[in-house]
Amino acid sequence: MSGVPMEHGLVLAAMLFALGLAGLMFRRNMVFILMSLEIMLNSAGLAFIVGGTAWGQPEGQAMFLLVITLAAAEASVGLALLLQLNNRFKTLDTDAASRMRG
Amino acid sequence: MEVAFYLSGLVAVLATLGVITNTNPVHALLYLIVSLIAVAIVFFALGAPFAGALEIIVYAGAIMVLFVFVVMMLNLGESVVAQEKAWLTPKAWLGPSVLAAVLLLTLIATLWLGDIGKVIQGDTLTAKEVGTTLFGPWLLIVELAAMLLLAALVTASHVGRVSPPEKPAMNQETGARKEHS
C-alpha cells in the first residue's frame, strides 16, 4: 500500500465539518458556537490541502493561508462580541440577545 | 505516512467529538487544541509541511491563546458546567445530529460514487513553491487578506471596548449619540 486515496482525505474533512455543524446547531453557549465555527473552517482548509497535494500544486497551501487569515479575523471579532454579550447580559446564552434592542 | 494519516485522522475526529459534547469550556478548548494538532500531523503526512507548521503556530498557538485568555477573563465557574449539562438534553442534540449525519452520508455517498481515482503519494510541497505562488500571481489576494486583517483589528477594538461602569444611563445616551454622529 502506497499513498492515501484522495477520497479518504476528503471523507476526513467531511466528518470534521459535520461534527462542527452539529455542534454549531445544538449548542447555546457562545464559546462553544465559536469553537464549532473554528472546527468547520479548519475542515474546509483540510479539504483545500487534500486537493492541493493530490494534484501536486502549491495553490492548496496558499488557499489554506487565506482560510487561516479568515479564521483569525472571525475569531477576534467573535470574541469581542462574546465579551460584549457577557458585559451587557451577564450570560453567554445567545438567546439572551435575540431582541434588536440595545 | 499512511499510518500517520489514519491514526491522526482518528485522533482528530475523536477530539472533535470531545469538543462538541463537553460541558466544561476549558476542557473543550484543550480537546480543540488536540484536534488542531492532529490535523497538523495530517498535513505533514500528506506532504504539506508549510501548512502544518502554520496550523500549529497560528491556529493551535495564536487563536487558541486568544480563546484561553477570553475564557479566563469570563471567569466561568461550576454554574456554567451545570447550565451546560441542563441544556445538553437528548431532545436538544438529537435533531441537529441527525441532520448533520444525513449531510455527512450524502457527502460520503457522493465521494464514493464519484470516480476520482487520485492517490496522494506524499511528495513534499515546500514553502518556497507556496511563497512563489503567493507573491507572484496571487499578490492581489495577499493584499486583500491584509486589508481583511486590518478591518478585523478595527472592528474588534471598537466592539470590544468597555464602557465605564459609573452612571450607566448617561453612558448609554452618549454612546448612542456617538454612534449617530
Chai-1 contact restraints between the chains, C-beta under 6 A:
chainA,res_idxA,chainB,res_idxB,connection_type,confidence,min_distance_angstrom,max_distance_angstrom,comment,restraint_id
A,G3,B,V119,contact,1.0,0.0,6.0,A-B,restraint_1
A,G3,B,I120,contact,1.0,0.0,6.0,A-B,restraint_2
A,G3,B,Q121,contact,1.0,0.0,6.0,A-B,restraint_3
A,V4,B,E2,contact,1.0,0.0,6.0,A-B,restraint_4
A,V4,B,F5,contact,1.0,0.0,6.0,A-B,restraint_5
A,V4,B,I120,contact,1.0,0.0,6.0,A-B,restraint_6
A,P5,B,V119,contact,1.0,0.0,6.0,A-B,restraint_7
A,M6,B,I116,contact,1.0,0.0,6.0,A-B,restraint_8
A,M6,B,K118,contact,1.0,0.0,6.0,A-B,restraint_9
A,E7,B,L111,contact,1.0,0.0,6.0,A-B,restraint_10
A,E7,B,I116,contact,1.0,0.0,6.0,A-B,restraint_11
A,L10,B,L111,contact,1.0,0.0,6.0,A-B,restraint_12
A,V11,B,I108,contact,1.0,0.0,6.0,A-B,restraint_13
A,L12,B,G9,contact,1.0,0.0,6.0,A-B,restraint_14
A,A14,B,L104,contact,1.0,0.0,6.0,A-B,restraint_15
A,A14,B,L107,contact,1.0,0.0,6.0,A-B,restraint_16
A,M15,B,V13,contact,1.0,0.0,6.0,A-B,restraint_17
A,L16,B,T16,contact,1.0,0.0,6.0,A-B,restraint_18
A,A18,B,A100,contact,1.0,0.0,6.0,A-B,restraint_19
A,A18,B,L103,contact,1.0,0.0,6.0,A-B,restraint_20
A,A18,B,L104,contact,1.0,0.0,6.0,A-B,restraint_21
A,L19,B,T16,contact,1.0,0.0,6.0,A-B,restraint_22
A,L21,B,A100,contact,1.0,0.0,6.0,A-B,restraint_23
A,A22,B,P96,contact,1.0,0.0,6.0,A-B,restraint_24
A,A22,B,S97,contact,1.0,0.0,6.0,A-B,restraint_25
A,A22,B,A100,contact,1.0,0.0,6.0,A-B,restraint_26
A,G23,B,I20,contact,1.0,0.0,6.0,A-B,restraint_27
A,M25,B,P96,contact,1.0,0.0,6.0,A-B,restraint_28
A,F26,B,A92,contact,1.0,0.0,6.0,A-B,restraint_29
A,F26,B,W93,contact,1.0,0.0,6.0,A-B,restraint_30
A,F26,B,P96,contact,1.0,0.0,6.0,A-B,restraint_31
A,R28,B,W87,contact,1.0,0.0,6.0,A-B,restraint_32
A,V31,B,P25,contact,1.0,0.0,6.0,A-B,restraint_33
A,M35,B,V19,contact,1.0,0.0,6.0,A-B,restraint_34
A,M35,B,L32,contact,1.0,0.0,6.0,A-B,restraint_35
A,I39,B,T16,contact,1.0,0.0,6.0,A-B,restraint_36
A,L46,B,V39,contact,1.0,0.0,6.0,A-B,restraint_37
A,I49,B,F43,contact,1.0,0.0,6.0,A-B,restraint_38
A,I49,B,A48,contact,1.0,0.0,6.0,A-B,restraint_39
A,I49,B,A51,contact,1.0,0.0,6.0,A-B,restraint_40
A,T53,B,L46,contact,1.0,0.0,6.0,A-B,restraint_41
A,T53,B,G47,contact,1.0,0.0,6.0,A-B,restraint_42
A,T53,B,A48,contact,1.0,0.0,6.0,A-B,restraint_43
A,T53,B,I120,contact,1.0,0.0,6.0,A-B,restraint_44
A,A54,B,K118,contact,1.0,0.0,6.0,A-B,restraint_45
A,A54,B,I120,contact,1.0,0.0,6.0,A-B,restraint_46
A,P58,B,L125,contact,1.0,0.0,6.0,A-B,restraint_47
A,P58,B,E129,contact,1.0,0.0,6.0,A-B,restraint_48
A,P58,B,V130,contact,1.0,0.0,6.0,A-B,restraint_49
A,P58,B,T133,contact,1.0,0.0,6.0,A-B,restraint_50
A,Q61,B,A48,contact,1.0,0.0,6.0,A-B,restraint_51
A,Q61,B,F50,contact,1.0,0.0,6.0,A-B,restraint_52
A,Q61,B,A51,contact,1.0,0.0,6.0,A-B,restraint_53
A,Q61,B,V130,contact,1.0,0.0,6.0,A-B,restraint_54
A,A62,B,V130,contact,1.0,0.0,6.0,A-B,restraint_55
A,A62,B,T133,contact,1.0,0.0,6.0,A-B,restraint_56
A,A62,B,L134,contact,1.0,0.0,6.0,A-B,restraint_57
A,A62,B,W138,contact,1.0,0.0,6.0,A-B,restraint_58
A,F64,B,A51,contact,1.0,0.0,6.0,A-B,restraint_59
A,L66,B,A145,contact,1.0,0.0,6.0,A-B,restraint_60
A,I68,B,V58,contact,1.0,0.0,6.0,A-B,restraint_61
A,T69,B,A145,contact,1.0,0.0,6.0,A-B,restraint_62
A,A72,B,I63,contact,1.0,0.0,6.0,A-B,restraint_63
A,A73,B,L148,contact,1.0,0.0,6.0,A-B,restraint_64
A,A73,B,L149,contact,1.0,0.0,6.0,A-B,restraint_65
A,A73,B,A152,contact,1.0,0.0,6.0,A-B,restraint_66
A,A75,B,I63,contact,1.0,0.0,6.0,A-B,restraint_67
A,A75,B,L66,contact,1.0,0.0,6.0,A-B,restraint_68
A,S76,B,A152,contact,1.0,0.0,6.0,A-B,restraint_69
A,S76,B,A156,contact,1.0,0.0,6.0,A-B,restraint_70
A,V77,B,A152,contact,1.0,0.0,6.0,A-B,restraint_71
A,V77,B,T155,contact,1.0,0.0,6.0,A-B,restraint_72
A,V77,B,A156,contact,1.0,0.0,6.0,A-B,restraint_73
A,L79,B,V70,contact,1.0,0.0,6.0,A-B,restraint_74
A,A80,B,A156,contact,1.0,0.0,6.0,A-B,restraint_75
A,A80,B,V159,contact,1.0,0.0,6.0,A-B,restraint_76
A,A80,B,G160,contact,1.0,0.0,6.0,A-B,restraint_77
A,L81,B,V159,contact,1.0,0.0,6.0,A-B,restraint_78
A,L83,B,G160,contact,1.0,0.0,6.0,A-B,restraint_79
A,N86,B,L74,contact,1.0,0.0,6.0,A-B,restraint_80
